[in-house]
Amino acid sequence: MVEVYLAGLVLVVAAALFILLPWIRASKNLEIKAASQRDMNIGLTRQRLDEIEQERAQHIISDDAAEQAKQEVQLALVEETGEQGTLTSSLSRGWLGISFVIALMITGGVYWHVSQLNKLHHWQHAIDTFPQLAKRAVIEADATVTPQELSDLALGLRTSLQKKPDDAIAWLLLGRVYNAIGYIEPAINAFERSLKIDPAHLSTKVSLSQSLLMTGDASQLKKARSLLVEVLRQQPDDTDALGLLAIVASQLEDNQLAIQTFKILQSKIDPADPMYASIGQQLNKLNDTETSLTGFTVSVNVADDIKHKIPTNGYLVVFAKDAAKNAKPMPAAAITQSLKNWPVTLDLTNKNAMLANYSLTNLSHVTLTARISRSQNVMPSVGDMQGKIEAEVVQGQLLPVSIVIDQEITQ
């Protein structure tokens, strides 16, 4: 921080000198002009004094009148010379004051824009609190850690990785933090960096698969399926990998793999666990080929008065949450895709579930949200635009609904 302020001081001095040099030259020019004018006034005064002497010699004026006229001419010379000096001094001081004000304004504006002191202070705060945040979020798994604190933790991890770019565990942690705050694409990039350093790390493959699942993209889902199959070959009892693989297979309509994986997962769960019954329901649906999808065919459009605010590069996030009070904050279904032409129509169904035991089939009344965001984050951010409706869920049916994005998030 000291270096930053010293750089600012140097910049101020440089700007002041840049403006003072022309001022010094201008002052010299003013002095030269003033001296020339003074010499001319002295010459005219002497000429006038000679004329007065001639008029007295020719008895045109009396001796007393001549003396008084000479005093008036000399006094006028003194006053005029003093006014010119005062004017020159005033102009110099005024120009000097204006120069410093302009220097400070220009320097301050440029320096603030370049240095972004507010961001620098935020970065310094993130570095200072990084050890405590890492302990709370990673070691203690503190549920009270806020999204802003997670963002600060990500900033601290990125700073640490600049010094140790080959730290596979740090990249893994960064990916998990990004995942927690809904930054899916950066999370994928972080997990891939970690795997590039340590290709055999199974936990990283599971975490990467979870992020790939959240994209809803078919090619990413296939990549997730391959990664999870690799993990289960080495760790067949990994319930996290089993649950993710079952969901991925369901979304890819690979029913055979989904049924097989759900059965293995169910065999490893206590029958008293609520998840056991939920998996049973999923198996029943997969076994019943006549069962239709449950969800919505969503048509999304944007209000005319905010269309000009749509970002060039952004995402459309459509998700459904339980509309009941004190419901789970996790969406029961979510889809993220790059922005396209409007309107957009897509299917949001139980196949878009984010958890194995929680989907639209578990709900009866939902809040549907369509949001335009610069990130793939389900959490709202200032500048995002969204629209919401509430709808009833009818099991085994795809209901048509329309959402108009007409609100801008300002806080």
N, C-alpha and C positions, 0 to 999 in steps of 0.2 A: 504494500500500500504506500510506503514511503516513496518508493521509486515513482509511483504514479503521480503523487503530488509534486515531486521534484520536476517531473516531466512537464506538468502543468505550469509550474513557475517559469521554466525555461521558455515555454511557448508564449507566455504573457510577455516576458522580456523581449523575445524576438519580434513579436507583433508590435510592441511599443517602439522598438528601434526602427522597424519598418515604416512606421508613421512619423517618427521624430525626424528622420533624415530629410524628408521633403520639407518639414517644418523649419529645420535649421536653414535649408537653402532659401526658403521663402522669407525668413527673417532677415537674412543677409541682403536679399534683394530690396526689402523694405528699407533697411538702413541706408543702402546706397542711394535709393531714390530720395530719402529724407535729407541726406547730406547734400545731394545735388540741389534740392529745393532750397535748403538753407543757404548755400553759396549764392544762389540766384537772388534770394531775398536780401542778403547782405550787400550785393552789388547794387540792387535797386535802391536800397537805403542810402548808400554812399552817394549815389547819383542825386537823390533827392536832397541830401544835406548840402551838396555842392550848389544845387539850384537855389536853396534857401540863402546861402552865403552870397550868391550873385545878386539875388533880389535885395538883400540888405545893403550890399555895396552900391547898388543902383538907387538906393533910397526908396525902393518900391514898398518895403515893409520896414517897420521900426526895429530897433535892436531887441526890445522886449518881445515883440511878436515873432522875431526870428528865433530867439532862444526857446520860446514856447513851442514853435513849430518843430524845432529840432528835437525837443524832448518827446513830443507826441510820436514823431517818426521812429525814434529809438525805442520807445515803449511798445509801439506796434510790432517792431521786429522781435523784441523779447517775447511778447505774448504769442506771436505766430510760431516762433521756434519751439516754445514750450508746448503748445497744442499739438504740433506735429510729433514731438517726442512722446507726449502722452498717448496720442492716437496709435503710434507705432507700438508702444509698449502694451497698450490694451489689446490691440489686434494679436500681438504675439502671445500674450497670456491666454486670450480667448481660444486661439487656435491650439495652444498647448493643452488646454483643458478638454476641448472637443476631441483632440487626438487621443488622449488617454482614455476617454469614455468609449470612443469607437474601438480602440485596441482591446479594452476589456470585454466589450460586448462581442466582438468578433471572435476573440480568443476563447471566451467562455463558451460561446455557442459551439464552436468547432470542437473544443476539447470535450465538452459534455457529449456531443454526438459521437465522437471517436471513442472515447473511453467508456461510455455507458456506465457511469459510476453506480447507478442503482443496481444494474446487473452484476457489477463487480462486487458490491457489498453483499448481494444475495449469494454469489458464488463463495465468498469468504465465509459467510455464515454456514453454508452447506459443508464446507471443509471442516470448520470448527466443530460442528455437531455430528460429523460423520461417524466417529467411533460409537457414540451413544445410540444413534439411530440404528446402526448395524447391529448392535447388541440387542436392542428392543425388537427389531423386525425379524432378524435371522435366528438369534440364539433363544430369545425368550418368546418369540412368536406372539408379541403383544398385539391384541386385537384392536387396541385404541389408537394405533398408528394411523394418522390421517393420510389422504391422498397427497396433500402438499408435502408432508414429511417423507412420503415415499418418493416424490419427485426430487426432493433434496438429497435423499439417499442415492438415487440414480445419478445425480450430479456429482456426488462424492465418489461414486464408483467409477464414473467416466474419468474424473481427474486422476484417480489412482491408476487406472488403466493406461493413461498417457505415460506414466512412469514405468509400468510393468505390463506392456501390451500382450505378453505371452502367458498371462495368468488365467488359465482355463476356468478356475473356480469363480474368479471375479466376473468373468463374462457370463457364467451361468447365473450368478446372483443378480447381475444386471438384467438379464433376460427375465428372471422371475419377478423382479420389481416392475419392469415394464408391463409384464403380463398382468400384474395385480392392479395397475392403474389403467389398463385397457389399451396400451400402446402396442398393438399386436405386431405390426411390421417391424418396429425397432426391436421387439422381443425376439422375433424370428432371426433377425440379423445377429443379435447378441448370442443366441444359442448356437447358430451356425459357426460363429467365430470360436466359441468354446470347443465345439466338436472338431474344428479344423486343427486346434492345438492338441486336443485329447480325443481322438476318434472313438475310443473304446468306452467312454464314460456313459453308462446306461441311464443314469438319472437325467443327464442332459438330453438324451434322445426322447425320454418320456416328456420332459418339459417342452421340447420343441414340438412334439406331436400334439400337445395340448394347444399350443398357439396356432399350429397349422389347422387344427380342427375348427378353431374359432373363425377362420377366414371364410369357411363355407365353400371354398373353391375346390372343384373336383380334382384338379391336378395336385393341389396341396393336400387334399385328403388322401390321395393315393400315396403320396410321399410319407404321410403320417402312418398309413397302414404298413408300409415297408419297414419303417423304423420300429414300430411296436412289435412286429413279428420278430425282428432281430432281437429285441429286448427279451421277449418271452422264450426265445430259444435258449437263452442263457439263464433267465430267471422266470421259470414257468409259474411261480407262485406270486408274482408281482401283481397285486390286486389293482393298483393304479393303472398299470399298463393294460390289464385285462378289461377294465371298465372303459378306458379310452378306445381300445381296439373294437369293442362291441359297438360303441357309438359311431365310430368312423365307418365300420362295416355297414351299419344300418343306413347311414347317410349316402353311402356309395351303392346302396341297394344290393349289397353282397349278403343276402339273407342267410346263406349257408354258414359263412364265417361268423356272422353276427349271432346266430343261434348257438353255434358251437362255443363261442367265447362266453356268451351269457351263461351257458350251462356250467362251464368251468368256474366262472366267477361265483355263481350261486352255490356251488359245492363247497366253496371256501368260506361261506358266510353262515353265521349262526341263524337258524330258522326263526329265532325270536327277534332278530334284527329287522326293522321295517324295510330295509333295502332288499331283503330276501323276497318279500311279497312283491315289491316293485319290479324286481327282475323277472319274477314269474309272470307278471302282467305283460312285460315286454316280450317274453317268450311266446305267450299266447297270441299276441298280435302278429309276431313274425311267422308263427305256424299257421295262422289263418290268412291264407292268400286273398280271401275276399274282403278282408278288412281294409277300409278306405283310410286315407290320411285324415288327421284332425288338425284344423288350423284355419288359415285365411288366405285368400287371394287378394293381395293388397295392391291397390292403385295409389301411387304417390305423385302428387303434383306440388308446385311451388306457387305461392301467391304472387301476382304480378308486381306488387309494390316492393318486393324484396328480391326479385330475380336478379337484379343487377349486383347484389351482394354475394352471389354464389361464388365461392373460390374456384380458381382455375384448376387447381389440384386439390382434390378432397375426396371424401367418402360419403356414401349414403348408408346409414346404419338404421335398420328396422328391427325392433325387438318388442317382445310381449312380456309384461310382468303381471303378477297376481294383483288384481285391483282391491283385494280385501285389505282392511286395516291391519297393521303389524305383520304384513306378509313378508316373505323372503325378498331381500333386495336383488337377488340374482335373477336375471331374466330367465323365463322358462324356454324361450326360443329367441334366436338372434341371427341376423344375416348382415354381413358387411360387404359392400361392393364399391368399386370406383364410380364416380359420378358419370351419368349418361344423359342422353336427351330426355326431356320431360314430355308427358308423364312416364313414370316407370311402373311396371307391373311385375310382381314377384309373389311366390308362394312362401308363406311362413307357416311351418307345420311342426308336428312333433318330431320330425326328422332333424329339425334344427335345434334340438335340445343341446344344452351345454353340460348337463350332468346326466349320468345314466338313469338315475331314479327321479328325475324332475323334468317334466315336459308339459306341453299343453294338455296332454291327456289327464294330468293331475288337477287341472283347474276348470272352473266354470265361468268365471268372469275376469276379464283381463283389461289392462290398459295397453293399447298399442301406440308406439311412438315411432315416428320417422324423423331422423335427424341428419342434417348436413353438417359434417365436421371436417376439420383439417387433419384429423387423426382418426384412427379406427376405434377410438375410446368410446365405450358406452356411457361413461361418466360425462356430464355436460361441462362445457367450457365456455368462457366468455367469447362471443363472436359466433358461436354455433347457432344454427337455425333449426327449428323443429315444429312439429305439429303432433297433436295427440287426439285419440278417440278412445272410448270404452266400448267393449263388445262382449257378447256372450259366446262361450265356446260350446259348440255342438259336436259331441263325439262322433267320429266317423265321417265328418263333413268338412269341406273347404268352403267357407263363407266369403262372399265378395264384400270388401270394405274399401272405403276411400279415405285417404288422409291428405290434407292440405298443409304444407309447411308454411306457416304464416307468423311465426314468432321468432324474434331474435333474442338470444340469451345475453343479457347485459351485466349480470352479476352472479 
